[in-house]
Amino acid sequence: MSGLLTPIAIERPAEIRFGAGLAREVGTFVRARGYVRPLVVSDPFNANRIEVLGLPGNPVVFGTVRPEPDIPNLDALLALAEASEPDVVIGFGGGSAMDLAKLAAVLPGSGQSIHDVVGPEKVADRRLGLIQVPTTSGTGSEAGTRSLVTDPATQNKLAVQSRHMLADLALVDPHLTLTVPPAVTAATGVDAMAHCTEAYTSRKAHPLIDLYALEGIRLVGRYLPRAVRDGADREARAGLALASLYGGFCLGPVNTTAGHAVAYPLGTRHHIPHGLACALIFAHTLAFNASAVPEKTGHVLEALGARPHVLDGAREFCAGLGIDMRLSAHGVPESDLDTMATDAHAIRRLLDNNPRDMSRDDILALYRAAL
């Protein structure tokens, strides 16, 4: 079936502003809404440049968001939010900062804990304003309703989805990404591309989303190598910011598949940054799924400008960005592959979307091939 007869719902931030040099409009928006107690959620680097947002007064800043944030990191943020009683929360950073900002906007004072809201639409409400300002081009979290936090007790990601976590304003200023170093540019760009590719090849794929997905892949193919070579290439940075936003559009109604499920244990167990984990796995999952979606797989390779051999073409695209494509080069031991395969196979919310059934043994073989 083409998917045209399948119902679908798309939710977007109430307002999206996209353009170079727009960061100070965050302050304009805050003033216009009458907010007086902003809380900025950020990582250490971006916490030192919040002046670019043009915020009034003396905003409270939580500047210790970690890569792959965990429950203790979230708890520290929620304690600050309880104490400072903000009226608007601003996520300013990569996906980790924006994900935690969503939770800081809905959990304090709600009587709900993180464990109460894991899953779809369990958040009771949101009383605070929420603004998202990405500083990397990868997660598309500014456009979405999901937040991911690692539970240290299980070393698994907790996924929260709620329409209440959709931003009032998503402001995408590509100039904010000019400082991102080449390796991070490469990894986050592949994350955006993985969002689009997995949505495009998903069992839940829909023509309404295919439009964003395929264009997002084309933008990554065209602009990611340029941005890695020259971080000051403003056109390339803008193209990647748009690709990331499109990837965020894909996540809501369709979401990701095996690529992300297989990548997650690399982050939770071995602290490999999420985008890099997606890059290490991308070629292998694309090749595994190719027999189920051959035409769409060809479209993906063509959009990337990769050669048509699926495994080699996809792997060469990522390696050409300067990524060492061996799991072992990033500290993943062969002795942990069995446990990783078990963890990945349990992520049914993603694997059930995959166009081809993937067993635990399939995942283990994939890890071994990538080692």
C-alpha positions in Angstrom: 0.0 0.0 0.0 1.1 3.5 -0.7 0.1 4.8 2.8 -2.3 7.4 1.3 -5.2 5.8 3.0 -3.5 5.6 6.4 -4.6 8.3 8.9 -1.8 10.5 10.2 -1.5 13.4 12.6 1.3 16.0 12.6 1.9 18.3 15.6 4.2 21.3 15.2 5.5 23.9 17.6 3.0 26.8 17.8 5.6 29.0 16.1 8.7 28.2 14.1 11.3 30.9 13.2 14.1 29.8 11.0 16.9 32.1 9.8 20.5 33.2 10.4 20.9 35.8 13.1 17.5 35.4 14.7 18.7 34.3 18.1 17.9 37.6 19.9 14.2 37.2 18.9 14.0 34.8 21.8 14.1 37.8 24.1 11.6 39.6 22.0 9.2 36.6 22.3 9.8 36.4 26.1 8.9 40.1 26.5 5.9 39.9 24.3 4.5 37.0 26.3 5.1 38.8 29.6 7.5 36.2 31.0 9.7 37.6 33.7 11.4 34.5 35.2 13.1 32.5 32.5 15.0 29.3 33.2 17.7 28.5 30.5 18.6 24.8 30.2 22.0 24.4 28.6 25.3 22.6 28.5 28.5 24.3 29.9 29.6 25.8 26.5 26.2 27.4 25.6 25.6 28.5 29.2 28.4 30.9 28.7 26.8 32.6 25.7 23.2 33.1 26.7 23.5 36.8 26.0 22.9 36.0 22.3 19.3 35.3 23.2 18.6 38.8 24.2 16.8 37.8 27.4 15.6 40.5 29.8 16.7 40.6 33.5 18.8 37.9 35.1 17.7 34.5 33.9 18.3 31.5 36.0 20.7 29.1 34.1 21.1 25.4 34.5 24.3 25.0 32.6 25.4 21.4 33.4 23.4 19.3 31.0 25.4 16.2 30.2 25.6 14.4 26.9 23.2 11.4 27.1 21.6 13.0 30.2 20.6 10.6 33.0 18.1 10.7 35.8 20.5 12.4 38.3 21.2 15.1 35.8 17.4 15.6 35.4 16.8 15.6 39.1 19.3 18.4 39.6 17.5 20.5 37.0 14.1 19.8 38.5 15.4 20.9 41.9 16.5 24.2 40.4 13.2 24.6 38.7 11.3 23.9 41.9 13.4 26.5 43.7 13.4 29.2 41.1 9.7 28.9 40.0 10.2 30.0 36.3 7.4 31.0 34.1 9.2 30.0 30.9 11.8 27.3 30.2 14.3 27.7 27.3 16.2 24.8 25.9 19.5 26.2 24.5 21.9 23.6 23.2 21.8 20.2 21.5 19.2 17.5 21.9 20.1 16.7 25.5 19.4 20.3 26.6 16.2 20.5 24.7 15.0 17.1 26.0 15.6 18.1 29.6 14.0 21.5 29.0 10.8 19.7 28.0 10.7 17.8 31.2 11.5 20.9 33.3 8.5 22.6 31.7 6.1 19.8 32.7 7.3 18.0 35.8 7.9 20.6 38.6 4.7 21.0 40.7 2.8 18.4 38.7 3.0 15.6 41.3 4.5 13.4 38.5 7.9 11.8 38.4 9.9 10.8 35.4 8.8 7.2 35.9 5.2 8.3 35.9 5.3 9.8 32.5 7.4 7.3 30.5 5.5 6.2 27.4 3.0 8.1 25.2 0.8 10.9 26.5 1.1 10.4 30.2 2.1 14.0 31.1 -0.8 15.7 32.9 -0.3 19.3 31.7 2.1 22.2 31.2 1.7 25.5 33.0 5.0 27.1 31.8 6.1 28.5 28.5 8.5 26.5 26.5 11.1 27.7 23.9 13.6 25.6 22.1 16.8 26.9 20.5 19.1 24.3 18.9 22.8 24.9 18.7 23.6 21.7 16.8 22.1 20.3 13.6 21.1 16.7 14.5 18.3 15.8 16.9 15.5 18.0 15.6 14.2 17.9 19.2 13.1 21.5 18.9 10.2 20.3 16.7 9.1 17.3 18.6 7.2 15.9 21.5 9.7 13.4 22.8 12.3 13.4 25.6 14.9 10.7 26.3 16.7 10.2 29.6 19.0 7.4 30.6 18.1 5.3 33.7 21.5 4.4 35.3 19.9 1.5 37.1 19.0 -0.3 33.9 21.4 1.5 31.4 18.4 1.9 29.2 16.7 5.1 27.8 13.4 6.2 29.2 11.2 7.7 26.4 8.6 10.3 27.2 6.2 11.5 24.6 3.6 14.2 25.1 1.9 16.9 23.2 2.4 19.1 26.3 6.1 19.1 25.6 5.7 20.7 22.2 7.4 24.1 22.2 5.5 27.4 22.0 8.5 28.7 19.9 11.2 26.8 18.1 13.8 29.2 16.9 16.4 27.8 14.6 19.4 30.1 14.0 22.0 28.4 11.9 24.7 30.9 13.0 24.5 29.3 16.4 26.1 26.2 14.9 29.2 27.9 13.5 31.3 27.0 16.5 30.5 23.2 16.3 33.7 21.3 15.7 34.1 19.0 12.7 33.7 15.7 14.5 30.5 16.8 16.2 29.2 18.4 13.0 29.7 15.0 11.3 28.0 13.0 14.1 25.0 15.2 14.6 24.5 15.5 10.8 24.4 11.8 10.5 21.8 11.7 13.3 19.6 14.0 11.3 20.0 11.9 8.3 19.2 8.7 10.3 16.0 10.2 11.5 15.0 10.9 8.0 16.2 7.6 6.6 14.5 5.5 9.2 11.2 7.4 8.9 11.4 7.1 5.1 11.9 3.3 5.2 9.7 2.5 8.3 6.7 0.3 8.2 4.8 3.4 9.3 6.2 5.5 6.5 3.6 7.9 5.0 3.7 10.1 1.9 3.1 13.2 4.1 6.3 12.5 6.0 8.3 11.1 3.0 8.4 14.6 1.6 10.4 15.9 4.6 12.4 12.7 5.0 13.8 12.5 1.5 14.5 16.2 1.3 16.3 16.0 4.7 18.5 13.2 3.4 19.3 15.3 0.2 20.2 18.3 2.4 22.6 16.2 4.5 24.2 14.7 1.3 24.7 18.1 -0.2 25.8 20.1 2.9 27.3 17.8 5.6 30.6 17.2 3.8 30.9 20.9 3.2 30.2 21.8 6.8 32.8 19.3 8.0 35.4 20.7 5.7 34.6 24.3 6.5 32.7 25.1 9.7 32.3 28.7 8.6 30.3 27.7 5.5 27.1 29.5 6.4 25.0 28.1 3.6 26.1 24.5 4.6 25.2 25.3 8.2 21.8 26.6 7.2 21.2 23.5 5.0 22.0 21.2 7.9 19.8 23.1 10.3 16.9 22.7 7.9 17.7 18.9 7.6 17.7 18.6 11.3 14.3 20.4 11.6 12.9 18.1 8.9 14.2 15.1 10.8 12.3 16.3 13.9 9.2 16.5 11.8 9.7 12.8 10.9 10.0 11.7 14.5 6.5 12.6 15.7 4.1 10.7 13.5 6.5 8.0 12.2 9.6 7.8 14.4 12.8 5.8 14.0 13.4 2.1 13.6 16.2 -0.4 14.0 19.0 2.1 13.4 18.3 3.9 16.6 17.4 0.8 18.6 20.7 -0.8 17.8 22.6 2.5 18.4 21.1 3.2 21.9 23.2 0.6 23.8 26.4 2.3 22.4 25.4 5.4 24.3 23.9 4.0 27.4 26.6 1.3 28.0 29.7 2.9 26.4 28.9 6.6 26.4 29.4 7.0 22.7 27.6 10.3 21.6 24.3 9.5 20.1 25.0 10.9 16.6 28.3 9.0 16.4 26.5 5.8 17.5 24.0 6.3 14.7 26.8 6.7 12.2 28.5 3.5 13.3 25.3 1.5 12.8 23.8 3.3 9.9 25.3 1.4 7.0 24.6 -2.0 8.6 20.9 -1.4 9.3 20.4 0.2 5.9 21.9 -2.9 4.3 19.9 -5.3 6.5 16.6 -3.6 5.5 17.4 -3.1 1.8 15.7 -6.3 0.7 12.4 -5.1 2.3 12.5 -1.6 0.9 14.8 -1.8 -2.2 13.4 1.2 -4.1 13.5 3.5 -1.1 17.0 2.3 -0.2 18.1 3.3 -3.6 16.6 6.7 -3.1 18.5 7.2 0.1 21.9 6.4 -1.5 21.1 8.6 -4.4 20.1 11.5 -2.1 23.4 11.1 -0.2 25.4 11.0 -3.4 26.7 7.6 -2.4 27.5 4.7 -4.7 24.7 2.2 -5.1 26.3 -0.7 -3.2 24.3 -0.4 0.0 26.8 -1.4 2.7 29.9 0.1 1.1 28.1 3.2 -0.2 26.6 4.1 3.1 29.8 3.3 5.1 32.0 5.3 2.7 29.7 8.3 3.1 30.1 8.3 6.9 33.8 7.5 6.7 34.3 10.3 4.3 33.2 12.7 7.1 36.3 11.5 9.2 34.4 9.0 11.3 36.3 5.8 12.2 33.6 3.2 11.5 34.8 0.4 13.8 33.0 0.0 17.1 36.2 -1.3 18.6 37.9 2.1 17.8 35.4 3.7 20.1 35.9 1.4 23.1 33.2 -1.2 22.5 34.6 -4.6 23.7 33.5 -7.8 22.0 32.6 -9.2 25.3 29.7 -6.8 25.7 28.1 -7.5 22.3 25.7 -10.2 23.7 24.3 -7.9 26.4 24.0 -5.0 23.9 22.1 -7.2 21.5 19.7 -8.2 24.3 19.2 -4.6 25.3 18.6 -3.4 21.7 16.2 -6.3 20.9 14.0 -5.2 23.8 13.4 -1.7 22.3 10.1 -2.8 20.7 8.8 0.7 20.3 11.4 1.2 17.5 12.0 -2.4 16.3 8.4 -3.0 15.6 8.5 -0.1 13.1 11.4 -1.7 11.2 10.6 -2.7 7.6 12.2 -6.2 8.2 11.9 -8.3 11.3 15.2 -8.2 13.2 16.0 -11.0 15.7 18.4 -10.8 18.6 20.8 -12.9 16.6 20.5 -10.5 13.7 21.5 -7.6 16.0 24.4 -9.6 17.4 25.6 -10.4 13.9 25.3 -6.7 13.0 27.4 -5.7 16.0 30.0 -8.2 15.1 30.2 -6.9 11.5 30.6 -3.4 12.8 33.2 -4.3 15.4 
